[in-house]
Amino acid sequence: MDDGTSGVGPDRGGLVFHALASRPRRDILRLLVEGTNASSCCGVHDACSCDFAEKLGLSPATVSHHMKVLAESGMVSSVKRGL
């Protein structure tokens, strides 16, 4: 039972565990914490999905899917730019 003091309700907790169950999503989080160290097309303080795709050997569509799951869990926020 959620008494409202934890900040993580039962639904969000399940989303967080679901997000962390995937190795690529954990790798994306690790890269975010470490910094991508890439010449990002998005700017100095932003991370770009193309950086994750390149570093992790994933397609841009796969990175987009993983970012959506991470955003739904509340672990990251994202802004879509470009095409």
Contacts in CASP RR format, 6 or more apart in sequence:
PFRMAT RR
TARGET T0000
AUTHOR 0000-0000-0000
METHOD contacts of the structure
MODEL  1
MDDGTSGVGPDRGGLVFHALASRPRRDILRLLVEGTNASSCCGVHDACSC
DFAEKLGLSPATVSHHMKVLAESGMVSSVKRGL
2 8 0 8 1.000
2 9 0 8 1.000
2 10 0 8 1.000
8 16 0 8 1.000
12 73 0 8 1.000
12 74 0 8 1.000
13 73 0 8 1.000
15 72 0 8 1.000
15 73 0 8 1.000
15 74 0 8 1.000
16 73 0 8 1.000
16 74 0 8 1.000
16 75 0 8 1.000
18 69 0 8 1.000
18 73 0 8 1.000
19 25 0 8 1.000
19 69 0 8 1.000
19 70 0 8 1.000
19 72 0 8 1.000
19 73 0 8 1.000
19 75 0 8 1.000
20 26 0 8 1.000
22 66 0 8 1.000
22 69 0 8 1.000
24 56 0 8 1.000
24 58 0 8 1.000
24 62 0 8 1.000
24 66 0 8 1.000
25 66 0 8 1.000
25 69 0 8 1.000
25 70 0 8 1.000
27 56 0 8 1.000
28 52 0 8 1.000
28 56 0 8 1.000
28 63 0 8 1.000
28 66 0 8 1.000
28 67 0 8 1.000
28 70 0 8 1.000
29 70 0 8 1.000
29 75 0 8 1.000
29 76 0 8 1.000
31 47 0 8 1.000
31 51 0 8 1.000
31 52 0 8 1.000
31 55 0 8 1.000
31 56 0 8 1.000
32 47 0 8 1.000
32 76 0 8 1.000
35 47 0 8 1.000
36 47 0 8 1.000
36 48 0 8 1.000
36 51 0 8 1.000
36 52 0 8 1.000
36 55 0 8 1.000
38 48 0 8 1.000
38 51 0 8 1.000
38 54 0 8 1.000
38 55 0 8 1.000
40 46 0 8 1.000
40 47 0 8 1.000
40 48 0 8 1.000
40 50 0 8 1.000
40 51 0 8 1.000
41 48 0 8 1.000
41 50 0 8 1.000
42 48 0 8 1.000
42 81 0 8 1.000
49 60 0 8 1.000
49 63 0 8 1.000
49 64 0 8 1.000
49 67 0 8 1.000
50 60 0 8 1.000
52 58 0 8 1.000
52 63 0 8 1.000
52 67 0 8 1.000
53 59 0 8 1.000
53 60 0 8 1.000
53 62 0 8 1.000
53 63 0 8 1.000
56 63 0 8 1.000
58 66 0 8 1.000
67 76 0 8 1.000
67 78 0 8 1.000
70 76 0 8 1.000
71 77 0 8 1.000
71 78 0 8 1.000
END
